[in-house]
Amino acid sequence: MDQETYDEDDNFGWLGWAKNGESAGTAGFGYRLEGVQIKLLSKTGDKPLTNTKKAFEKKNG
């Protein structure tokens, strides 16, 4: 299962795909999660989804 999240702020929008229990979304910014896409991939036939953005962003400090 791969998942992608959409966060409230225009600086993030749709983030990259997370898979196999990886974190997705943001932490520490106070943004709400506005959307989630989930794709179920077969182990034998589907190609992995590619990322152009990080799947998780964490605010430092």
Summary of the structure (lengths in Angstrom):
residues: 61
radius of gyration: 12.3
end to end distance: 31.6
largest distance: 42.4
contacts: 136
relative contact order: 0.39
helix: 0%
strand: 38%
